[in-house]
Amino acid sequence: MCLFAMVQHVFLVNLGWEDDSAQSFSEEKDVDGITWERFSTKQQVNKINELWPSANYQPK
């Protein structure tokens, strides 16, 4: 599991944990009101390529 923050321009797109045991995308708010997301590597790759198709991102 790793912490992943994706920033688009100056806006934070998501903040969360890349976790291959995640069965589906989920999110929860912490005590400070920050939304934390949990997602698999595949879900994250799909999101990156959806936002930036020219990147054609493929994880190693």
mmCIF file of the N, C-alpha and C atoms, coordinates in Angstrom:
data_MODEL
# 
_entry.id   MODEL 
# 
loop_
_atom_site.group_PDB 
_atom_site.id 
_atom_site.type_symbol 
_atom_site.label_atom_id 
_atom_site.label_alt_id 
_atom_site.label_comp_id 
_atom_site.label_asym_id 
_atom_site.label_entity_id 
_atom_site.label_seq_id 
_atom_site.pdbx_PDB_ins_code 
_atom_site.Cartn_x 
_atom_site.Cartn_y 
_atom_site.Cartn_z 
_atom_site.occupancy 
_atom_site.B_iso_or_equiv 
_atom_site.pdbx_formal_charge 
_atom_site.auth_seq_id 
_atom_site.auth_comp_id 
_atom_site.auth_asym_id 
_atom_site.auth_atom_id 
_atom_site.pdbx_PDB_model_num 
ATOM 1   N N  . MET A 1 1  ? 0.848   -1.148 0.000   1.00 0.00 ? 1  MET A N  1 
ATOM 2   C CA . MET A 1 1  ? 0.000   0.000  0.000   1.00 0.00 ? 1  MET A CA 1 
ATOM 3   C C  . MET A 1 1  ? 0.904   1.223  0.000   1.00 0.00 ? 1  MET A C  1 
ATOM 4   N N  . CYS A 1 2  ? 0.548   2.219  -0.802  1.00 0.00 ? 2  CYS A N  1 
ATOM 5   C CA . CYS A 1 2  ? 1.342   3.436  -0.816  1.00 0.00 ? 2  CYS A CA 1 
ATOM 6   C C  . CYS A 1 2  ? 0.437   4.649  -0.866  1.00 0.00 ? 2  CYS A C  1 
ATOM 7   N N  . LEU A 1 3  ? 0.921   5.737  -0.313  1.00 0.00 ? 3  LEU A N  1 
ATOM 8   C CA . LEU A 1 3  ? 0.193   6.995  -0.343  1.00 0.00 ? 3  LEU A CA 1 
ATOM 9   C C  . LEU A 1 3  ? 0.343   7.588  -1.725  1.00 0.00 ? 3  LEU A C  1 
ATOM 10  N N  . PHE A 1 4  ? -0.758  8.060  -2.277  1.00 0.00 ? 4  PHE A N  1 
ATOM 11  C CA . PHE A 1 4  ? -0.718  8.599  -3.622  1.00 0.00 ? 4  PHE A CA 1 
ATOM 12  C C  . PHE A 1 4  ? -1.514  9.888  -3.652  1.00 0.00 ? 4  PHE A C  1 
ATOM 13  N N  . ALA A 1 5  ? -0.915  10.947 -4.111  1.00 0.00 ? 5  ALA A N  1 
ATOM 14  C CA . ALA A 1 5  ? -1.616  12.214 -4.290  1.00 0.00 ? 5  ALA A CA 1 
ATOM 15  C C  . ALA A 1 5  ? -1.421  12.638 -5.733  1.00 0.00 ? 5  ALA A C  1 
ATOM 16  N N  . MET A 1 6  ? -2.498  12.834 -6.436  1.00 0.00 ? 6  MET A N  1 
ATOM 17  C CA . MET A 1 6  ? -2.409  13.247 -7.831  1.00 0.00 ? 6  MET A CA 1 
ATOM 18  C C  . MET A 1 6  ? -2.841  14.708 -7.916  1.00 0.00 ? 6  MET A C  1 
ATOM 19  N N  . VAL A 1 7  ? -2.003  15.537 -8.494  1.00 0.00 ? 7  VAL A N  1 
ATOM 20  C CA . VAL A 1 7  ? -2.289  16.959 -8.613  1.00 0.00 ? 7  VAL A CA 1 
ATOM 21  C C  . VAL A 1 7  ? -2.452  17.305 -10.082 1.00 0.00 ? 7  VAL A C  1 
ATOM 22  N N  . GLN A 1 8  ? -3.540  17.985 -10.395 1.00 0.00 ? 8  GLN A N  1 
ATOM 23  C CA . GLN A 1 8  ? -3.781  18.435 -11.758 1.00 0.00 ? 8  GLN A CA 1 
ATOM 24  C C  . GLN A 1 8  ? -3.711  19.953 -11.732 1.00 0.00 ? 8  GLN A C  1 
ATOM 25  N N  . HIS A 1 9  ? -2.742  20.498 -12.436 1.00 0.00 ? 9  HIS A N  1 
ATOM 26  C CA . HIS A 1 9  ? -2.444  21.927 -12.412 1.00 0.00 ? 9  HIS A CA 1 
ATOM 27  C C  . HIS A 1 9  ? -2.170  22.317 -10.962 1.00 0.00 ? 9  HIS A C  1 
ATOM 28  N N  . VAL A 1 10 ? -2.981  23.174 -10.376 1.00 0.00 ? 10 VAL A N  1 
ATOM 29  C CA . VAL A 1 10 ? -2.791  23.532 -8.976  1.00 0.00 ? 10 VAL A CA 1 
ATOM 30  C C  . VAL A 1 10 ? -3.901  22.954 -8.101  1.00 0.00 ? 10 VAL A C  1 
ATOM 31  N N  . PHE A 1 11 ? -4.707  22.065 -8.665  1.00 0.00 ? 11 PHE A N  1 
ATOM 32  C CA . PHE A 1 11 ? -5.803  21.466 -7.930  1.00 0.00 ? 11 PHE A CA 1 
ATOM 33  C C  . PHE A 1 11 ? -5.481  20.020 -7.575  1.00 0.00 ? 11 PHE A C  1 
ATOM 34  N N  . LEU A 1 12 ? -5.750  19.652 -6.362  1.00 0.00 ? 12 LEU A N  1 
ATOM 35  C CA . LEU A 1 12 ? -5.578  18.273 -5.937  1.00 0.00 ? 12 LEU A CA 1 
ATOM 36  C C  . LEU A 1 12 ? -6.736  17.456 -6.492  1.00 0.00 ? 12 LEU A C  1 
ATOM 37  N N  . VAL A 1 13 ? -6.416  16.413 -7.257  1.00 0.00 ? 13 VAL A N  1 
ATOM 38  C CA . VAL A 1 13 ? -7.443  15.560 -7.855  1.00 0.00 ? 13 VAL A CA 1 
ATOM 39  C C  . VAL A 1 13 ? -7.881  14.502 -6.865  1.00 0.00 ? 13 VAL A C  1 
ATOM 40  N N  . ASN A 1 14 ? -6.930  13.844 -6.235  1.00 0.00 ? 14 ASN A N  1 
ATOM 41  C CA . ASN A 1 14 ? -7.290  12.888 -5.200  1.00 0.00 ? 14 ASN A CA 1 
ATOM 42  C C  . ASN A 1 14 ? -6.144  12.702 -4.228  1.00 0.00 ? 14 ASN A C  1 
ATOM 43  N N  . LEU A 1 15 ? -6.501  12.239 -3.064  1.00 0.00 ? 15 LEU A N  1 
ATOM 44  C CA . LEU A 1 15 ? -5.533  11.960 -2.021  1.00 0.00 ? 15 LEU A CA 1 
ATOM 45  C C  . LEU A 1 15 ? -5.943  10.631 -1.419  1.00 0.00 ? 15 LEU A C  1 
ATOM 46  N N  . GLY A 1 16 ? -5.036  9.687  -1.439  1.00 0.00 ? 16 GLY A N  1 
ATOM 47  C CA . GLY A 1 16 ? -5.451  8.407  -0.903  1.00 0.00 ? 16 GLY A CA 1 
ATOM 48  C C  . GLY A 1 16 ? -4.371  7.351  -0.961  1.00 0.00 ? 16 GLY A C  1 
ATOM 49  N N  . TRP A 1 17 ? -4.841  6.117  -0.812  1.00 0.00 ? 17 TRP A N  1 
ATOM 50  C CA . TRP A 1 17 ? -3.969  4.961  -0.731  1.00 0.00 ? 17 TRP A CA 1 
ATOM 51  C C  . TRP A 1 17 ? -4.172  4.063  -1.929  1.00 0.00 ? 17 TRP A C  1 
ATOM 52  N N  . GLU A 1 18 ? -3.077  3.800  -2.625  1.00 0.00 ? 18 GLU A N  1 
ATOM 53  C CA . GLU A 1 18 ? -3.104  2.821  -3.698  1.00 0.00 ? 18 GLU A CA 1 
ATOM 54  C C  . GLU A 1 18 ? -2.903  1.471  -3.031  1.00 0.00 ? 18 GLU A C  1 
ATOM 55  N N  . ASP A 1 19 ? -3.913  0.614  -3.116  1.00 0.00 ? 19 ASP A N  1 
ATOM 56  C CA . ASP A 1 19 ? -3.927  -0.638 -2.370  1.00 0.00 ? 19 ASP A CA 1 
ATOM 57  C C  . ASP A 1 19 ? -4.502  -1.733 -3.267  1.00 0.00 ? 19 ASP A C  1 
ATOM 58  N N  . ASP A 1 20 ? -3.649  -2.640 -3.718  1.00 0.00 ? 20 ASP A N  1 
ATOM 59  C CA . ASP A 1 20 ? -4.107  -3.670 -4.642  1.00 0.00 ? 20 ASP A CA 1 
ATOM 60  C C  . ASP A 1 20 ? -5.101  -4.644 -4.025  1.00 0.00 ? 20 ASP A C  1 
ATOM 61  N N  . SER A 1 21 ? -5.263  -4.612 -2.712  1.00 0.00 ? 21 SER A N  1 
ATOM 62  C CA . SER A 1 21 ? -6.293  -5.458 -2.100  1.00 0.00 ? 21 SER A CA 1 
ATOM 63  C C  . SER A 1 21 ? -7.658  -4.777 -2.120  1.00 0.00 ? 21 SER A C  1 
ATOM 64  N N  . ALA A 1 22 ? -7.707  -3.512 -2.546  1.00 0.00 ? 22 ALA A N  1 
ATOM 65  C CA . ALA A 1 22 ? -8.994  -2.801 -2.634  1.00 0.00 ? 22 ALA A CA 1 
ATOM 66  C C  . ALA A 1 22 ? -9.852  -3.440 -3.714  1.00 0.00 ? 22 ALA A C  1 
ATOM 67  N N  . GLN A 1 23 ? -11.044 -3.854 -3.331  1.00 0.00 ? 23 GLN A N  1 
ATOM 68  C CA . GLN A 1 23 ? -11.963 -4.480 -4.278  1.00 0.00 ? 23 GLN A CA 1 
ATOM 69  C C  . GLN A 1 23 ? -12.647 -3.444 -5.171  1.00 0.00 ? 23 GLN A C  1 
ATOM 70  N N  . SER A 1 24 ? -12.818 -2.239 -4.632  1.00 0.00 ? 24 SER A N  1 
ATOM 71  C CA . SER A 1 24 ? -13.442 -1.163 -5.392  1.00 0.00 ? 24 SER A CA 1 
ATOM 72  C C  . SER A 1 24 ? -12.971 0.162  -4.817  1.00 0.00 ? 24 SER A C  1 
ATOM 73  N N  . PHE A 1 25 ? -13.247 1.211  -5.546  1.00 0.00 ? 25 PHE A N  1 
ATOM 74  C CA . PHE A 1 25 ? -12.913 2.551  -5.097  1.00 0.00 ? 25 PHE A CA 1 
ATOM 75  C C  . PHE A 1 25 ? -13.750 2.870  -3.860  1.00 0.00 ? 25 PHE A C  1 
ATOM 76  N N  . SER A 1 26 ? -13.116 3.437  -2.832  1.00 0.00 ? 26 SER A N  1 
ATOM 77  C CA . SER A 1 26 ? -13.862 3.865  -1.651  1.00 0.00 ? 26 SER A CA 1 
ATOM 78  C C  . SER A 1 26 ? -13.257 5.160  -1.126  1.00 0.00 ? 26 SER A C  1 
ATOM 79  N N  . GLU A 1 27 ? -14.021 5.853  -0.307  1.00 0.00 ? 27 GLU A N  1 
ATOM 80  C CA . GLU A 1 27 ? -13.520 7.082  0.294   1.00 0.00 ? 27 GLU A CA 1 
ATOM 81  C C  . GLU A 1 27 ? -14.135 7.268  1.670   1.00 0.00 ? 27 GLU A C  1 
ATOM 82  N N  . GLU A 1 28 ? -13.386 7.957  2.521   1.00 0.00 ? 28 GLU A N  1 
ATOM 83  C CA . GLU A 1 28 ? -13.883 8.288  3.851   1.00 0.00 ? 28 GLU A CA 1 
ATOM 84  C C  . GLU A 1 28 ? -13.252 9.596  4.288   1.00 0.00 ? 28 GLU A C  1 
ATOM 85  N N  . LYS A 1 29 ? -13.955 10.319 5.154   1.00 0.00 ? 29 LYS A N  1 
ATOM 86  C CA . LYS A 1 29 ? -13.434 11.585 5.677   1.00 0.00 ? 29 LYS A CA 1 
ATOM 87  C C  . LYS A 1 29 ? -12.826 11.358 7.041   1.00 0.00 ? 29 LYS A C  1 
ATOM 88  N N  . ASP A 1 30 ? -11.676 12.030 7.269   1.00 0.00 ? 30 ASP A N  1 
ATOM 89  C CA . ASP A 1 30 ? -11.055 11.934 8.586   1.00 0.00 ? 30 ASP A CA 1 
ATOM 90  C C  . ASP A 1 30 ? -11.623 13.025 9.501   1.00 0.00 ? 30 ASP A C  1 
ATOM 91  N N  . VAL A 1 31 ? -11.107 13.104 10.715  1.00 0.00 ? 31 VAL A N  1 
ATOM 92  C CA . VAL A 1 31 ? -11.634 14.057 11.696  1.00 0.00 ? 31 VAL A CA 1 
ATOM 93  C C  . VAL A 1 31 ? -11.458 15.511 11.274  1.00 0.00 ? 31 VAL A C  1 
ATOM 94  N N  . ASP A 1 32 ? -10.525 15.761 10.347  1.00 0.00 ? 32 ASP A N  1 
ATOM 95  C CA . ASP A 1 32 ? -10.304 17.125 9.857   1.00 0.00 ? 32 ASP A CA 1 
ATOM 96  C C  . ASP A 1 32 ? -11.113 17.438 8.611   1.00 0.00 ? 32 ASP A C  1 
ATOM 97  N N  . GLY A 1 33 ? -11.945 16.484 8.174   1.00 0.00 ? 33 GLY A N  1 
ATOM 98  C CA . GLY A 1 33 ? -12.776 16.710 6.998   1.00 0.00 ? 33 GLY A CA 1 
ATOM 99  C C  . GLY A 1 33 ? -12.077 16.420 5.682   1.00 0.00 ? 33 GLY A C  1 
ATOM 100 N N  . ILE A 1 34 ? -10.869 15.868 5.732   1.00 0.00 ? 34 ILE A N  1 
ATOM 101 C CA . ILE A 1 34 ? -10.138 15.533 4.505   1.00 0.00 ? 34 ILE A CA 1 
ATOM 102 C C  . ILE A 1 34 ? -10.638 14.190 4.000   1.00 0.00 ? 34 ILE A C  1 
ATOM 103 N N  . THR A 1 35 ? -10.971 14.136 2.709   1.00 0.00 ? 35 THR A N  1 
ATOM 104 C CA . THR A 1 35 ? -11.442 12.897 2.107   1.00 0.00 ? 35 THR A CA 1 
ATOM 105 C C  . THR A 1 35 ? -10.252 12.065 1.653   1.00 0.00 ? 35 THR A C  1 
ATOM 106 N N  . TRP A 1 36 ? -10.164 10.840 2.169   1.00 0.00 ? 36 TRP A N  1 
ATOM 107 C CA . TRP A 1 36 ? -9.127  9.888  1.791   1.00 0.00 ? 36 TRP A CA 1 
ATOM 108 C C  . TRP A 1 36 ? -9.751  8.814  0.933   1.00 0.00 ? 36 TRP A C  1 
ATOM 109 N N  . GLU A 1 37 ? -9.081  8.505  -0.177  1.00 0.00 ? 37 GLU A N  1 
ATOM 110 C CA . GLU A 1 37 ? -9.576  7.497  -1.104  1.00 0.00 ? 37 GLU A CA 1 
ATOM 111 C C  . GLU A 1 37 ? -8.705  6.245  -1.035  1.00 0.00 ? 37 GLU A C  1 
ATOM 112 N N  . ARG A 1 38 ? -9.302  5.113  -1.349  1.00 0.00 ? 38 ARG A N  1 
ATOM 113 C CA . ARG A 1 38 ? -8.571  3.836  -1.445  1.00 0.00 ? 38 ARG A CA 1 
ATOM 114 C C  . ARG A 1 38 ? -8.955  3.230  -2.792  1.00 0.00 ? 38 ARG A C  1 
ATOM 115 N N  . PHE A 1 39 ? -7.924  2.789  -3.531  1.00 0.00 ? 39 PHE A N  1 
ATOM 116 C CA . PHE A 1 39 ? -8.156  2.299  -4.886  1.00 0.00 ? 39 PHE A CA 1 
ATOM 117 C C  . PHE A 1 39 ? -7.033  1.353  -5.277  1.00 0.00 ? 39 PHE A C  1 
ATOM 118 N N  . SER A 1 40 ? -7.295  0.504  -6.249  1.00 0.00 ? 40 SER A N  1 
ATOM 119 C CA . SER A 1 40 ? -6.266  -0.420 -6.736  1.00 0.00 ? 40 SER A CA 1 
ATOM 120 C C  . SER A 1 40 ? -5.359  0.294  -7.734  1.00 0.00 ? 40 SER A C  1 
ATOM 121 N N  . THR A 1 41 ? -4.243  -0.323 -8.030  1.00 0.00 ? 41 THR A N  1 
ATOM 122 C CA . THR A 1 41 ? -3.327  0.228  -9.036  1.00 0.00 ? 41 THR A CA 1 
ATOM 123 C C  . THR A 1 41 ? -4.045  0.368  -10.368 1.00 0.00 ? 41 THR A C  1 
ATOM 124 N N  . LYS A 1 42 ? -4.813  -0.651 -10.753 1.00 0.00 ? 42 LYS A N  1 
ATOM 125 C CA . LYS A 1 42 ? -5.527  -0.606 -12.032 1.00 0.00 ? 42 LYS A CA 1 
ATOM 126 C C  . LYS A 1 42 ? -6.506  0.564  -12.072 1.00 0.00 ? 42 LYS A C  1 
ATOM 127 N N  . GLN A 1 43 ? -7.241  0.785  -10.983 1.00 0.00 ? 43 GLN A N  1 
ATOM 128 C CA . GLN A 1 43 ? -8.170  1.913  -10.936 1.00 0.00 ? 43 GLN A CA 1 
ATOM 129 C C  . GLN A 1 43 ? -7.419  3.235  -11.061 1.00 0.00 ? 43 GLN A C  1 
ATOM 130 N N  . GLN A 1 44 ? -6.261  3.326  -10.426 1.00 0.00 ? 44 GLN A N  1 
ATOM 131 C CA . GLN A 1 44 ? -5.467  4.555  -10.493 1.00 0.00 ? 44 GLN A CA 1 
ATOM 132 C C  . GLN A 1 44 ? -4.930  4.786  -11.908 1.00 0.00 ? 44 GLN A C  1 
ATOM 133 N N  . VAL A 1 45 ? -4.444  3.727  -12.545 1.00 0.00 ? 45 VAL A N  1 
ATOM 134 C CA . VAL A 1 45 ? -3.944  3.839  -13.922 1.00 0.00 ? 45 VAL A CA 1 
ATOM 135 C C  . VAL A 1 45 ? -5.067  4.319  -14.841 1.00 0.00 ? 45 VAL A C  1 
ATOM 136 N N  . ASN A 1 46 ? -6.250  3.739  -14.680 1.00 0.00 ? 46 ASN A N  1 
ATOM 137 C CA . ASN A 1 46 ? -7.388  4.153  -15.509 1.00 0.00 ? 46 ASN A CA 1 
ATOM 138 C C  . ASN A 1 46 ? -7.714  5.622  -15.304 1.00 0.00 ? 46 ASN A C  1 
ATOM 139 N N  . LYS A 1 47 ? -7.660  6.093  -14.056 1.00 0.00 ? 47 LYS A N  1 
ATOM 140 C CA . LYS A 1 47 ? -7.955  7.497  -13.753 1.00 0.00 ? 47 LYS A CA 1 
ATOM 141 C C  . LYS A 1 47 ? -6.911  8.425  -14.383 1.00 0.00 ? 47 LYS A C  1 
ATOM 142 N N  . ILE A 1 48 ? -5.636  8.070  -14.267 1.00 0.00 ? 48 ILE A N  1 
ATOM 143 C CA . ILE A 1 48 ? -4.571  8.882  -14.861 1.00 0.00 ? 48 ILE A CA 1 
ATOM 144 C C  . ILE A 1 48 ? -4.762  8.984  -16.370 1.00 0.00 ? 48 ILE A C  1 
ATOM 145 N N  . ASN A 1 49 ? -5.024  7.849  -17.024 1.00 0.00 ? 49 ASN A N  1 
ATOM 146 C CA . ASN A 1 49 ? -5.190  7.853  -18.481 1.00 0.00 ? 49 ASN A CA 1 
ATOM 147 C C  . ASN A 1 49 ? -6.482  8.529  -18.910 1.00 0.00 ? 49 ASN A C  1 
ATOM 148 N N  . GLU A 1 50 ? -7.485  8.534  -18.046 1.00 0.00 ? 50 GLU A N  1 
ATOM 149 C CA . GLU A 1 50 ? -8.725  9.258  -18.338 1.00 0.00 ? 50 GLU A CA 1 
ATOM 150 C C  . GLU A 1 50 ? -8.481  10.768 -18.316 1.00 0.00 ? 50 GLU A C  1 
ATOM 151 N N  . LEU A 1 51 ? -7.715  11.230 -17.305 1.00 0.00 ? 51 LEU A N  1 
ATOM 152 C CA . LEU A 1 51 ? -7.445  12.663 -17.179 1.00 0.00 ? 51 LEU A CA 1 
ATOM 153 C C  . LEU A 1 51 ? -6.412  13.164 -18.187 1.00 0.00 ? 51 LEU A C  1 
ATOM 154 N N  . TRP A 1 52 ? -5.411  12.337 -18.470 1.00 0.00 ? 52 TRP A N  1 
ATOM 155 C CA . TRP A 1 52 ? -4.331  12.721 -19.371 1.00 0.00 ? 52 TRP A CA 1 
ATOM 156 C C  . TRP A 1 52 ? -4.106  11.615 -20.405 1.00 0.00 ? 52 TRP A C  1 
ATOM 157 N N  . PRO A 1 53 ? -4.985  11.494 -21.418 1.00 0.00 ? 53 PRO A N  1 
ATOM 158 C CA . PRO A 1 53 ? -4.883  10.401 -22.395 1.00 0.00 ? 53 PRO A CA 1 
ATOM 159 C C  . PRO A 1 53 ? -3.543  10.357 -23.112 1.00 0.00 ? 53 PRO A C  1 
ATOM 160 N N  . SER A 1 54 ? -2.930  11.489 -23.347 1.00 0.00 ? 54 SER A N  1 
ATOM 161 C CA . SER A 1 54 ? -1.658  11.503 -24.082 1.00 0.00 ? 54 SER A CA 1 
ATOM 162 C C  . SER A 1 54 ? -0.518  10.902 -23.248 1.00 0.00 ? 54 SER A C  1 
ATOM 163 N N  . ALA A 1 55 ? -0.715  10.771 -21.939 1.00 0.00 ? 55 ALA A N  1 
ATOM 164 C CA . ALA A 1 55 ? 0.325   10.200 -21.083 1.00 0.00 ? 55 ALA A CA 1 
ATOM 165 C C  . ALA A 1 55 ? 0.494   8.707  -21.364 1.00 0.00 ? 55 ALA A C  1 
ATOM 166 N N  . ASN A 1 56 ? -0.591  8.041  -21.739 1.00 0.00 ? 56 ASN A N  1 
ATOM 167 C CA . ASN A 1 56 ? -0.564  6.583  -21.973 1.00 0.00 ? 56 ASN A CA 1 
ATOM 168 C C  . ASN A 1 56 ? 0.221   5.889  -20.862 1.00 0.00 ? 56 ASN A C  1 
ATOM 169 N N  . TYR A 1 57 ? -0.130  6.226  -19.620 1.00 0.00 ? 57 TYR A N  1 
ATOM 170 C CA . TYR A 1 57 ? 0.589   5.713  -18.453 1.00 0.00 ? 57 TYR A CA 1 
ATOM 171 C C  . TYR A 1 57 ? 0.392   4.215  -18.298 1.00 0.00 ? 57 TYR A C  1 
ATOM 172 N N  . GLN A 1 58 ? 1.498   3.507  -18.128 1.00 0.00 ? 58 GLN A N  1 
ATOM 173 C CA . GLN A 1 58 ? 1.507   2.063  -17.857 1.00 0.00 ? 58 GLN A CA 1 
ATOM 174 C C  . GLN A 1 58 ? 2.459   1.834  -16.695 1.00 0.00 ? 58 GLN A C  1 
ATOM 175 N N  . PRO A 1 59 ? 1.986   1.301  -15.569 1.00 0.00 ? 59 PRO A N  1 
ATOM 176 C CA . PRO A 1 59 ? 2.895   1.083  -14.431 1.00 0.00 ? 59 PRO A CA 1 
ATOM 177 C C  . PRO A 1 59 ? 3.921   0.006  -14.741 1.00 0.00 ? 59 PRO A C  1 
ATOM 178 N N  . LYS A 1 60 ? 5.050   0.080  -14.060 1.00 0.00 ? 60 LYS A N  1 
ATOM 179 C CA . LYS A 1 60 ? 6.123   -0.891 -14.267 1.00 0.00 ? 60 LYS A CA 1 
ATOM 180 C C  . LYS A 1 60 ? 5.867   -2.143 -13.473 1.00 0.00 ? 60 LYS A C  1 
# 
